[in-house]
Amino acid sequence: MIDWNQINNIISKAKTILLTMHENPDGDGLGSATAMYHYLKEVDKDCRIIQVSKLPLEYHYLNDGDIIETFDLDRHGKWIEKVDLVIIFDVGDFKRIRGIKDQIEHHNITTLNIDHHPHPEDHPFTHSVVDLKAASTGDMVYDYIKTVRNGNITKTMAEGIYTAVMTDTGCFRYSNTDSHCHNIAIECIEVGVDTTSLYQRIYESSSQARVALLGNILRDIHYELDGVFAWFVIDQKMMDDAKATNADVEGFSDFVRTIRGVEVAMMVKENADGSCRLNFRSKGKYKINGVASELGGGGHQFAAGAIVNESIGALLSRAVEKTRSAIITQSGKA
């Protein structure tokens, strides 16, 4: 059981607080950070949200007042020198905050990790709060705010919390959805969150580039193990031809997982620097975070990923074979 009052003691002592999350941020990281931002501003903290990637268009509604900044050392360096505490949301792996990690280490800044992903015991954080049973990091931020603050959360806090919970539960469809998620949603609705609008902004605003890229992917899905395992590749030429951005590929693995008979979906995406991003999604029959861990990443049992500093040619066959082997072993047919 997390003692949120103890966590509040850590936060209360800090005067200047930086909030951040993993690169290529999703709804959970952004929603958690914005909800916490609005709470910390309410209690008069000097607080900024600074993240290392371009803000995805579908989450711009969280950025009212331009509160979400993209890290730039020239712009932010002097302010970061004054920071007492960095709160990191939903990171999975400390290195995924890139240049901000370098600043934390350079200035020896106290860190507080709030996450529902597993972390090793020798994690690099000063303080680490992890709840593997939480459906989202947003659930945890909600619990913190409700513990230290009287009454309902405000609408601006609720928009962040609802975004986090909705996106990490697949719109309340995934197996991690529990009564707590629905109770959070009820309070968000009660304080005025327009849930239909948020859903449409996130899930019904695909760019033409995203649709073009998805069309190319669907023509070349590879099926293994009688269709139980499906995988696809996105190379840089496909990205360039579609004029797509990294944000345009979000959710593709989830979509491929919806194909009848598919239990595990894997995306192998070539990054602009020649490295690869792996993304795994499972319907729940097979655990795939072990494969991600073997390849240098991690995540939840049924949703995991990795960044691998290898070319597609060097990585692909190994990633496919490791995933195949994991599925066969877990099926008892090894």
C-alpha positions as CSV (number, residue, x, y, z in Angstrom):
1,M,0.0,0.0,0.0
2,I,1.5,3.4,-1.1
3,D,1.7,6.0,1.7
4,W,0.8,9.1,-0.3
5,N,1.2,11.3,2.7
6,Q,4.8,10.3,2.9
7,I,5.2,11.1,-0.8
8,N,3.5,14.4,-0.1
9,N,6.2,15.2,2.4
10,I,8.8,14.9,-0.3
11,I,6.8,17.0,-2.7
12,S,5.9,19.7,-0.1
13,K,9.6,20.3,0.8
14,A,10.4,21.1,-2.9
15,K,10.0,24.7,-4.0
16,T,10.9,24.3,-7.7
17,I,9.6,21.1,-9.5
18,L,10.1,19.8,-13.0
19,L,7.6,17.3,-14.3
20,T,8.4,15.0,-17.2
21,M,7.7,11.7,-18.9
22,H,9.2,9.3,-21.5
23,E,10.0,10.4,-25.0
24,N,7.3,10.1,-27.6
25,P,4.8,10.8,-24.8
26,D,1.4,9.1,-24.7
27,G,-1.9,10.0,-22.9
28,D,-0.8,8.4,-19.6
29,G,2.4,10.4,-19.3
30,L,1.0,13.7,-20.5
31,G,-2.3,13.3,-18.6
32,S,-0.5,12.4,-15.4
33,A,1.9,15.4,-15.7
34,T,-0.8,17.9,-16.5
35,A,-3.0,16.8,-13.7
36,M,-0.1,17.1,-11.2
37,Y,0.9,20.4,-12.7
38,H,-2.5,21.9,-12.0
39,Y,-2.5,20.6,-8.5
40,L,1.1,21.9,-7.8
41,K,0.1,25.3,-9.2
42,E,-2.8,25.3,-6.8
43,V,-0.5,25.0,-3.9
44,D,1.9,27.7,-5.3
45,K,4.8,25.6,-6.5
46,D,7.2,26.9,-9.1
47,C,6.5,24.1,-11.6
48,R,7.0,23.4,-15.3
49,I,6.3,20.4,-17.6
50,I,9.3,19.8,-19.8
51,Q,9.4,16.8,-22.1
52,V,11.9,15.7,-24.8
53,S,9.6,15.2,-27.8
54,K,7.3,17.2,-30.0
55,L,3.8,17.3,-28.4
56,P,1.5,15.0,-30.4
57,L,-1.3,17.0,-32.0
58,E,-4.1,14.9,-30.5
59,Y,-3.0,16.0,-27.0
60,H,-2.9,19.7,-27.6
61,Y,-6.1,20.2,-25.6
62,L,-4.0,19.5,-22.5
63,N,-1.7,22.3,-23.4
64,D,-4.0,25.3,-22.6
65,G,-1.7,28.2,-21.7
66,D,1.3,26.4,-23.3
67,I,2.1,24.6,-20.2
68,I,3.8,21.7,-21.9
69,E,7.3,22.6,-23.1
70,T,9.8,20.7,-25.3
71,F,13.3,20.5,-23.8
72,D,15.9,22.9,-25.0
73,L,19.1,23.3,-23.0
74,D,19.6,27.0,-24.0
75,R,16.0,27.8,-22.9
76,H,15.7,25.6,-19.9
77,G,19.2,25.1,-18.5
78,K,19.3,28.0,-16.1
79,W,15.9,27.2,-14.6
80,I,16.7,23.5,-14.2
81,E,19.8,24.5,-12.2
82,K,17.3,25.7,-9.5
83,V,15.1,22.6,-9.5
84,D,14.7,20.8,-6.2
85,L,12.7,17.8,-7.5
86,V,12.0,16.1,-10.8
87,I,8.8,14.0,-10.8
88,I,9.0,11.5,-13.7
89,F,5.7,9.8,-14.8
90,D,5.2,6.6,-16.6
91,V,8.8,6.4,-17.8
92,G,9.5,2.6,-17.8
93,D,13.2,3.3,-18.2
94,F,15.1,6.3,-16.8
95,K,17.1,6.8,-20.1
96,R,13.8,7.5,-22.0
97,I,13.9,11.1,-20.8
98,R,17.1,11.6,-22.7
99,G,18.6,15.1,-22.3
100,I,16.7,15.8,-19.1
101,K,18.4,12.7,-17.6
102,D,21.7,14.3,-18.3
103,Q,20.7,17.5,-16.5
104,I,19.4,15.6,-13.5
105,E,22.7,13.8,-13.2
106,H,24.8,16.8,-13.9
107,H,23.1,18.9,-11.1
108,N,22.4,15.9,-8.8
109,I,18.7,16.7,-8.6
110,T,16.4,14.6,-6.4
111,T,14.0,12.4,-8.5
112,L,10.6,10.9,-7.7
113,N,9.5,8.2,-10.1
114,I,5.7,7.5,-10.3
115,D,4.9,4.6,-12.5
116,H,3.0,1.4,-13.0
117,H,5.8,-0.3,-15.0
118,P,8.2,-2.6,-13.3
119,H,11.7,-1.2,-12.4
120,P,14.7,-3.1,-11.1
121,E,15.6,-2.9,-7.4
122,D,18.8,-1.0,-8.3
123,H,16.8,1.7,-10.1
124,P,18.5,5.1,-10.4
125,F,15.7,7.2,-8.8
126,T,16.0,8.9,-5.4
127,H,12.4,7.9,-4.6
128,S,10.4,5.4,-6.6
129,V,6.7,4.8,-6.3
130,V,5.5,1.8,-8.4
131,D,2.1,0.1,-8.4
132,L,2.1,-2.7,-10.9
133,K,-1.6,-3.3,-10.3
134,A,-2.6,0.3,-11.3
135,A,-4.2,0.5,-14.7
136,S,-2.3,3.7,-15.4
137,T,0.0,6.1,-13.8
138,G,-2.9,8.5,-13.9
139,D,-4.7,6.3,-11.4
140,M,-1.8,6.8,-9.1
141,V,-1.7,10.6,-9.5
142,Y,-5.5,10.6,-8.9
143,D,-4.9,8.7,-5.6
144,Y,-2.2,11.1,-4.6
145,I,-4.3,14.2,-5.2
146,K,-7.3,12.8,-3.5
147,T,-5.2,11.9,-0.5
148,V,-3.7,15.4,0.0
149,R,-6.5,17.6,-1.2
150,N,-10.1,18.0,0.0
151,G,-13.1,17.6,-2.4
152,N,-13.4,16.7,-6.0
153,I,-10.5,17.2,-8.4
154,T,-10.8,20.3,-10.6
155,K,-11.8,20.1,-14.3
156,T,-8.3,20.8,-15.5
157,M,-6.9,18.0,-13.2
158,A,-9.7,15.7,-14.4
159,E,-9.0,16.2,-18.1
160,G,-5.4,15.0,-17.5
161,I,-6.5,12.1,-15.3
162,Y,-9.3,11.0,-17.6
163,T,-6.9,11.1,-20.6
164,A,-4.4,8.9,-18.7
165,V,-6.9,6.3,-17.6
166,M,-8.8,6.2,-20.9
167,T,-5.7,5.7,-23.1
168,D,-4.0,3.1,-20.9
169,T,-7.2,1.0,-20.5
170,G,-7.9,1.1,-24.3
171,C,-11.1,3.2,-23.6
172,F,-11.9,0.9,-20.6
173,R,-11.7,-2.2,-22.8
174,Y,-8.4,-3.8,-21.7
175,S,-8.1,-6.4,-18.9
176,N,-6.5,-3.9,-16.6
177,T,-9.7,-1.9,-16.4
178,D,-11.2,-2.2,-12.9
179,S,-13.8,-0.5,-10.7
180,H,-11.3,2.2,-9.7
181,C,-10.9,3.3,-13.3
182,H,-14.7,3.6,-13.7
183,N,-15.0,5.5,-10.4
184,I,-12.3,7.9,-11.5
185,A,-14.2,8.4,-14.8
186,I,-17.4,9.1,-12.9
187,E,-15.8,11.9,-10.9
188,C,-14.2,13.3,-14.1
189,I,-17.7,13.5,-15.7
190,E,-19.2,15.0,-12.6
191,V,-16.7,17.9,-12.7
192,G,-17.4,18.7,-16.3
193,V,-15.0,16.6,-18.5
194,D,-16.4,16.3,-22.0
195,T,-15.5,12.6,-22.5
196,T,-16.8,12.5,-26.1
197,S,-14.7,15.4,-27.1
198,L,-11.6,13.9,-25.6
199,Y,-12.2,10.5,-27.3
200,Q,-12.7,12.2,-30.7
201,R,-9.5,14.3,-30.3
202,I,-7.4,11.3,-29.6
203,Y,-9.0,8.5,-31.6
204,E,-10.9,10.2,-34.4
205,S,-8.3,12.7,-35.6
206,S,-6.0,10.6,-37.7
207,S,-3.8,12.6,-40.2
208,Q,-3.9,11.7,-43.9
209,A,-0.2,10.6,-43.4
210,R,-1.2,8.2,-40.7
211,V,-3.9,6.6,-42.8
212,A,-1.6,6.3,-45.8
213,L,1.1,4.6,-43.6
214,L,-1.5,2.2,-42.1
215,G,-2.6,1.2,-45.6
216,N,1.0,0.3,-46.5
217,I,1.4,-1.7,-43.3
218,L,-1.8,-3.7,-43.7
219,R,-0.7,-4.9,-47.1
220,D,2.4,-6.5,-45.6
221,I,1.5,-8.0,-42.2
222,H,3.4,-11.3,-41.5
223,Y,1.7,-14.1,-39.7
224,E,3.4,-16.8,-37.7
225,L,2.3,-19.8,-35.7
226,D,-1.0,-20.2,-37.5
227,G,-1.8,-16.5,-37.2
228,V,-1.3,-16.3,-33.4
229,F,1.7,-14.0,-33.9
230,A,1.5,-11.1,-36.3
231,W,4.3,-8.6,-37.0
232,F,5.0,-5.7,-39.3
233,V,7.9,-3.4,-40.2
234,I,7.9,0.4,-40.7
235,D,11.2,1.6,-42.3
236,Q,12.2,5.1,-42.8
237,K,11.3,5.1,-46.5
238,M,7.7,4.2,-45.6
239,M,7.7,7.1,-43.2
240,D,9.1,9.5,-45.7
241,D,6.8,8.4,-48.5
242,A,3.7,8.9,-46.3
243,K,5.1,12.1,-44.8
244,A,4.4,10.6,-41.4
245,T,5.7,11.5,-38.0
246,N,6.5,9.3,-35.0
247,A,3.1,10.2,-33.5
248,D,1.4,8.8,-36.6
249,V,2.4,5.2,-35.7
250,E,0.9,5.2,-32.2
251,G,-1.7,2.5,-31.9
252,F,-0.7,0.4,-34.9
253,S,0.3,-2.6,-32.8
254,D,-3.0,-2.4,-30.9
255,F,-4.9,-2.4,-34.3
256,V,-3.0,-5.4,-35.6
257,R,-3.7,-7.2,-32.3
258,T,-7.5,-6.8,-33.0
259,I,-7.2,-9.2,-36.0
260,R,-9.1,-12.4,-35.4
261,G,-6.8,-15.2,-34.1
262,V,-3.9,-12.8,-33.4
263,E,-2.7,-13.0,-29.8
264,V,0.5,-11.1,-30.1
265,A,1.4,-8.2,-32.4
266,M,4.9,-6.8,-32.9
267,M,6.0,-3.6,-34.6
268,V,9.6,-3.1,-35.7
269,K,10.0,0.6,-36.7
270,E,13.2,2.1,-38.0
271,N,14.1,5.4,-36.4
272,A,15.7,8.3,-38.2
273,D,19.1,7.6,-36.6
274,G,19.1,4.0,-37.8
275,S,18.1,2.4,-34.5
276,C,14.9,0.5,-34.1
277,R,11.8,0.8,-31.9
278,L,10.1,-2.4,-31.0
279,N,6.5,-2.5,-29.8
280,F,4.7,-5.6,-28.4
281,R,1.0,-6.0,-27.7
282,S,-0.7,-9.2,-26.3
283,K,-4.3,-10.0,-25.8
284,G,-3.4,-11.6,-22.5
285,K,-2.7,-15.2,-23.2
286,Y,1.0,-14.7,-23.7
287,K,3.3,-12.5,-21.7
288,I,5.7,-10.5,-23.9
289,N,7.6,-8.2,-21.5
290,G,10.3,-10.9,-21.2
291,V,11.0,-10.7,-24.9
292,A,11.2,-6.9,-24.6
293,S,13.5,-7.2,-21.6
294,E,15.9,-9.6,-23.5
295,L,16.1,-7.0,-26.3
296,G,17.0,-4.2,-23.9
297,G,13.5,-2.8,-23.1
298,G,10.7,-3.7,-20.8
299,G,7.1,-2.9,-19.8
300,H,3.9,-4.7,-18.7
301,Q,3.2,-8.3,-19.2
302,F,1.0,-7.6,-22.2
303,A,2.3,-4.3,-23.4
304,A,6.0,-3.7,-23.8
305,G,8.7,-2.2,-26.0
306,A,12.4,-1.5,-26.5
307,I,14.7,0.8,-28.4
308,V,17.5,-1.2,-30.0
309,N,20.6,0.4,-31.5
310,E,20.7,-2.0,-34.4
311,S,19.5,-1.8,-38.0
312,I,16.3,-3.5,-39.1
313,G,18.3,-6.1,-41.0
314,A,20.3,-7.0,-38.0
315,L,17.4,-7.0,-35.5
316,L,14.3,-8.3,-37.3
317,S,15.0,-12.1,-37.5
318,R,16.2,-12.1,-33.9
319,A,13.1,-10.3,-32.6
320,V,10.8,-12.5,-34.6
321,E,12.5,-15.7,-33.4
322,K,12.5,-14.6,-29.7
323,T,8.9,-13.8,-29.8
324,R,8.0,-17.0,-31.5
325,S,10.0,-19.0,-29.0
326,A,8.3,-17.2,-26.1
327,I,4.8,-18.0,-27.4
328,I,5.7,-21.6,-28.1
329,T,7.2,-22.0,-24.6
330,Q,4.2,-20.5,-22.9
331,S,1.8,-22.6,-25.0
332,G,3.5,-25.7,-23.6
333,K,4.4,-27.0,-27.1
334,A,8.1,-26.5,-26.7
